[in-house]
Amino acid sequence: MRGLRNYVRNVVETLGYSGDSSFVQSEPLSLYLAVDGHLPEFPHRDVALLWDEERGWAGALETGCGEDLIVVSYLGDDPLPKPEAVAAFAAALLRGDSPGKAEPPLFPATEVRRGLRWMARTPGLAGSGLPAGSDLSAARSRATAPAVREAATTPAAGAGATVVARTKATVAAKAS
């Protein structure tokens, strides 16, 4: 849990937010992070970033009626990306781009927890890389920094329109 708190603190600082904007849950490991701003397609819905150990980061819309949030996009590829990649993902969402992926990834929770245990021991580096030898570290080393930035700031082929259409349909259904 301490590793997740360290990681979230670094993400929150990178986004320029205060610590009051997030909530961490221990079982299952997950978090909620309020985002300042709105998606252009949904100007009356608040936006949040969600994270959990199996799907990583997602951008979501508040429903306003106490129901589950509506996920509009998953960052994908890395469950514990650098805070800068999360910030680029959030900025792209708020611009109205369609970053990330429409379908949720599935990460091995045991490897994610191993990465978080490492982050608990190195609070200043949480989110800046994983220890050599972990499966997540190997996967991250295959992706270059420009590839991470590109994945966080450009739409997946065809996914953007699918996400927006599916989200609009979901929002309309929940509103009725």
C-alpha positions as CSV (number, residue, x, y, z in Angstrom):
1,M,0.0,0.0,0.0
2,R,2.9,2.4,0.8
3,G,4.3,1.8,-2.7
4,L,1.0,2.8,-4.3
5,R,0.8,5.9,-2.1
6,N,4.3,6.9,-3.1
7,Y,3.5,6.3,-6.8
8,V,0.2,8.2,-6.6
9,R,1.9,11.1,-4.8
10,N,4.4,11.4,-7.7
11,V,1.6,11.2,-10.2
12,V,-0.4,13.9,-8.4
13,E,2.6,16.2,-8.1
14,T,3.4,15.7,-11.9
15,L,-0.3,16.7,-12.7
16,G,0.1,19.8,-10.5
17,Y,-2.7,18.7,-8.1
18,S,-2.9,18.6,-4.3
19,G,-2.9,15.4,-2.3
20,D,-6.6,16.0,-1.5
21,S,-7.6,15.0,-5.1
22,S,-7.0,11.2,-4.7
23,F,-8.4,8.2,-2.8
24,V,-6.5,4.9,-2.4
25,Q,-8.2,1.6,-1.6
26,S,-6.3,-1.4,-0.3
27,E,-8.4,-4.4,-1.5
28,P,-8.4,-4.6,-4.4
29,L,-5.5,-2.2,-4.9
30,S,-7.1,0.7,-6.7
31,L,-7.3,4.5,-6.7
32,Y,-9.5,7.4,-7.7
33,L,-8.0,10.7,-8.8
34,A,-10.2,13.7,-9.5
35,V,-9.2,15.7,-12.6
36,D,-9.6,19.4,-13.1
37,G,-11.5,19.9,-16.3
38,H,-14.1,18.3,-18.6
39,L,-14.0,16.3,-21.8
40,P,-15.1,18.5,-24.8
41,E,-17.7,15.8,-25.7
42,F,-19.2,15.8,-22.1
43,P,-18.8,19.4,-20.8
44,H,-21.2,18.8,-17.9
45,R,-19.5,15.6,-16.6
46,D,-16.6,15.6,-14.1
47,V,-13.5,13.6,-15.1
48,A,-11.4,11.2,-13.0
49,L,-8.4,9.0,-13.5
50,L,-8.8,5.5,-12.1
51,W,-6.1,2.9,-11.5
52,D,-6.3,-0.7,-10.4
53,E,-3.7,-3.5,-10.3
54,E,-5.2,-5.5,-13.1
55,R,-6.0,-2.8,-15.6
56,G,-3.7,0.1,-14.8
57,W,-4.8,3.7,-15.6
58,A,-8.2,4.7,-17.1
59,G,-9.9,7.9,-17.8
60,A,-13.5,8.0,-16.6
61,L,-16.6,10.2,-16.5
62,E,-18.6,10.9,-13.3
63,T,-22.2,9.8,-13.7
64,G,-23.6,12.3,-11.2
65,C,-26.1,9.8,-9.9
66,G,-24.0,7.7,-7.6
67,E,-23.5,4.9,-10.1
68,D,-20.2,3.5,-11.3
69,L,-18.0,5.8,-13.3
70,I,-18.0,5.4,-17.1
71,V,-14.5,4.5,-18.4
72,V,-13.8,6.3,-21.7
73,S,-10.2,5.0,-22.3
74,Y,-7.4,2.8,-20.8
75,L,-3.8,4.0,-20.9
76,G,-2.7,0.4,-21.4
77,D,0.7,-1.2,-22.1
78,D,2.1,-0.5,-18.6
79,P,0.3,-0.8,-15.2
80,L,2.8,1.6,-13.5
81,P,3.9,4.1,-16.2
82,K,6.0,7.1,-15.4
83,P,4.0,9.9,-13.9
84,E,4.7,12.0,-17.1
85,A,2.9,9.4,-19.2
86,V,-0.1,9.5,-16.9
87,A,-0.1,13.4,-17.2
88,A,0.2,13.2,-21.0
89,F,-2.8,10.7,-21.0
90,A,-4.9,13.1,-18.9
91,A,-4.0,16.1,-21.0
92,A,-4.9,14.3,-24.2
93,L,-8.3,13.3,-22.7
94,L,-9.0,16.9,-21.7
95,R,-8.1,18.1,-25.2
96,G,-10.7,15.8,-26.6
97,D,-8.1,13.5,-28.2
98,S,-8.7,9.7,-27.9
99,P,-5.6,8.5,-26.2
100,G,-5.0,4.9,-25.0
101,K,-7.2,2.0,-25.8
102,A,-10.9,1.2,-25.8
103,E,-10.5,-2.3,-24.2
104,P,-9.0,-2.8,-20.8
105,P,-5.6,-4.5,-20.6
106,L,-5.0,-7.3,-18.1
107,F,-1.8,-7.1,-16.0
108,P,-0.5,-9.8,-13.7
109,A,-1.4,-8.5,-10.2
110,T,1.5,-10.4,-8.6
111,E,4.0,-8.5,-10.8
112,V,2.3,-5.2,-10.2
113,R,2.4,-5.7,-6.4
114,R,6.1,-6.6,-6.7
115,G,6.7,-3.3,-8.5
116,L,4.7,-1.5,-5.8
117,R,6.8,-3.1,-3.1
118,W,9.9,-1.7,-4.8
119,M,8.3,1.7,-5.0
120,A,7.6,1.5,-1.2
121,R,11.4,1.2,-0.6
122,T,12.3,4.1,-3.0
123,P,9.6,6.8,-2.5
124,G,11.5,9.5,-4.5
125,L,11.7,7.2,-7.5
126,A,8.2,5.8,-7.4
127,G,7.0,5.7,-11.0
128,S,10.4,6.4,-12.5
129,G,11.2,2.8,-13.3
130,L,11.1,-0.7,-11.9
131,P,13.9,-2.9,-10.6
132,A,15.8,-4.8,-13.1
133,G,14.7,-8.4,-13.4
134,S,11.0,-8.0,-12.9
135,D,8.7,-8.9,-15.7
136,L,7.2,-5.4,-15.7
137,S,10.7,-3.9,-15.9
138,A,11.5,-6.1,-18.9
139,A,8.3,-5.0,-20.6
140,R,8.9,-1.4,-19.9
141,S,12.5,-1.6,-21.3
142,R,11.1,-2.8,-24.6
143,A,9.1,0.5,-24.9
144,T,11.1,3.6,-25.5
145,A,10.2,6.9,-24.0
146,P,9.0,8.4,-27.3
147,A,6.8,5.3,-27.7
148,V,5.3,5.8,-24.3
149,R,4.6,9.5,-25.1
150,E,3.1,8.6,-28.5
151,A,0.8,5.9,-26.9
152,A,-0.3,8.4,-24.3
153,T,-1.0,11.2,-26.7
154,T,-2.3,9.7,-29.9
155,P,-5.4,7.6,-30.5
156,A,-5.2,3.9,-31.2
157,A,-6.3,3.3,-34.7
158,G,-10.0,3.4,-34.7
159,A,-10.3,3.2,-31.0
160,G,-11.1,6.9,-30.4
161,A,-14.3,6.9,-32.3
162,T,-15.4,3.6,-30.8
163,V,-14.7,4.9,-27.2
164,V,-16.6,8.2,-27.8
165,A,-19.5,6.4,-29.5
166,R,-19.7,3.8,-26.7
167,T,-19.4,6.4,-24.0
168,K,-22.1,8.6,-25.5
169,A,-24.4,5.6,-25.7
170,T,-23.6,4.6,-22.1
171,V,-24.1,8.2,-20.8
172,A,-27.4,8.5,-22.6
173,A,-28.6,5.1,-21.3
174,K,-27.7,6.1,-17.7
175,A,-29.4,9.5,-18.0
176,S,-32.7,8.0,-19.1
